[in-house]
């Protein structure tokens, strides 16, 4: 390892860049949940809906509705579930 690179690694990272903008750093925890679907597109959509359900309540008209699945517009015959019922209800977004 060259000396310049080694010294850089020892320094505490700056919180402001050369233009004066703040630099934010976040630790990303690994997602240890097993995906329900092998298709990355389906799994991404499922995770996004679950994340939305953590901050919003779905409604139809003025009534709250609980959702447990979704369909893609290119294949309306196939319903994908949001939660794995075998392992118990996921905490994300499921309301009773």
C-alpha positions in Angstrom: 0.0 0.0 0.0 1.5 3.3 -0.9 2.0 5.9 1.8 -0.4 8.5 0.5 -3.3 6.0 0.3 -2.4 4.7 3.7 -2.5 8.2 5.3 -5.8 8.9 3.6 -7.3 5.9 5.2 -6.1 7.0 8.7 -7.7 10.5 8.4 -11.2 11.1 9.6 -13.4 11.9 6.5 -14.4 15.5 6.1 -18.0 16.5 6.6 -17.8 19.3 4.0 -16.5 18.9 0.5 -14.3 21.4 -1.5 -17.4 23.4 -2.6 -18.7 23.8 0.9 -21.5 21.2 0.5 -22.1 18.9 3.5 -21.3 15.2 3.0 -23.5 12.7 4.7 -22.5 9.1 5.4 -24.9 6.4 6.4 -24.3 2.8 7.4 -26.3 0.4 5.4 -27.3 -2.7 7.3 -27.4 -5.9 5.4 -30.8 -7.2 4.6 -30.8 -10.7 6.0 -34.4 -11.5 4.9 -34.7 -14.2 2.3 -36.5 -13.0 -0.8 -39.9 -14.5 -1.5 -39.4 -14.4 -5.3 -36.3 -15.2 -7.4 -37.2 -12.5 -9.9 -35.4 -9.3 -8.9 -38.1 -7.1 -10.4 -40.9 -8.7 -8.4 -38.8 -8.7 -5.3 -37.9 -5.0 -5.8 -41.6 -4.0 -6.2 -42.6 -6.1 -3.2 -39.9 -4.5 -1.0 -41.0 -1.0 -2.2 -44.6 -1.6 -1.4 -43.7 -3.0 2.0 -41.6 0.1 2.7 -44.5 2.3 1.7 -46.8 0.4 4.0 -44.5 1.4 6.9 -45.4 5.1 6.3 -48.8 5.2 4.7 -52.2 3.7 5.1 -53.8 2.4 1.9 -57.4 3.5 1.3 -60.2 2.9 -1.1 -62.6 5.9 -1.1 -62.6 6.9 2.5 -62.1 3.4 4.0 -58.8 1.9 5.1 -57.9 -1.3 3.3 -55.3 -3.9 4.1 -53.4 -5.2 1.1 -51.5 -8.5 1.0 -50.4 -8.7 -2.6 -50.1 -7.0 -6.0 -50.3 -7.6 -9.7 -48.1 -6.2 -12.4 -49.8 -4.5 -15.3 -48.1 -6.7 -17.9 -49.6 -9.9 -16.3 -52.8 -9.3 -14.4 -53.4 -13.0 -13.9 -50.5 -13.4 -11.5 -50.9 -12.2 -7.9 -47.7 -11.8 -5.9 -47.9 -11.9 -2.1 -46.3 -9.2 0.0 -45.8 -11.3 3.2 -44.6 -14.8 3.8 -47.5 -16.3 5.9 -45.4 -19.5 6.7 -42.9 -17.5 8.8 -45.5 -15.3 10.4 -46.6 -11.8 9.4 -43.9 -9.4 8.5 -43.9 -6.3 10.7 -43.6 -4.0 7.7 -46.9 -2.5 6.8 -49.3 -5.2 8.0 -52.1 -3.7 10.0 -54.8 -5.6 11.9 
